Amino acid sequence: MLNVGRKRKSEDSGLVLPINAVPYHWLPEKKHLHVGNAWTRGTDGKVVARHDRQRRRFVHPVLETSKTDTVRAEFEFAVEDFGNDPTNPMLLGLFHSGCAANCSSVTLRVGEADAVSITVAGEKGVWESKPVRGLKAGQKLRFRIVLNGSARTLDARLTDLRVGKVLCELRGELPKEVAGLRFDEIGIAQPDWIVADTPADKAHAYRVTRVLFERE
């Protein structure tokens, strides 16, 4: 169980799985996924876990896209608490199961405090928007991706759902360094190209209420 399952007490006969041992919690009564960018370990589930370079994703598999597909993806979410560890940003977007999250991906990244950016990562380089600040805790947001493989264009934007204002965007023709992207996962992730040991009080916490994936 990789030290996730543990006995609540030493005399207990079975293992338990405390919800604070993993960052992804489905809350059926609220119909949303709660995410905290921190992991714990230890017999009491309170010791900060140190993860070397390994997958830390909550994703849904999709049929691998081709270089000519048109792909649409949407996430509706709200940040509950902003963390302050720029090395461990929250990531929402499209990924490839055979690559780290900083390669062959289109993601919204919320890094240090409330700094948000949109990043396209290819095998030969990165294309990203300028970081934008000013997000508020509880603000209802939509991150939308439209990637036209044939035309090699991207329209990705973060919008405030209450007022319809675009807060951050990355649009235009894909640079050659990130052309030919392929994806086979949609969801959320934590950086898997670094060693992460962010304590809970410095990690982002957010809720995801809706995810959409379409292709042509």
Sequence and secondary structure as in RCSB ss.txt:
>XXXX:A:sequence
MLNVGRKRKSEDSGLVLPINAVPYHWLPEKKHLHVGNAWTRGTDGKVVARHDRQRRRFVHPVLETSKTDTVRAEF
EFAVEDFGNDPTNPMLLGLFHSGCAANCSSVTLRVGEADAVSITVAGEKGVWESKPVRGLKAGQKLRFRIVLNGS
ARTLDARLTDLRVGKVLCELRGELPKEVAGLRFDEIGIAQPDWIVADTPADKAHAYRVTRVLFERE
>XXXX:A:secstr
 TT SB SSTT SS B  GGGSSEEEETTTTEEEEES  EESTTS EE  B S   EEEEE     TT EEEEEE
EEEEEE    TTS EEEEEE TTS TTSSEEEEEE STT EEEEEE SS EEE   B    TT  EEEEEEEETT
TTEEEEEEEETTTTEEEEEEEEE  GGG S    EEEEE  SSS B   GGGS EEEEEEEEEEE 
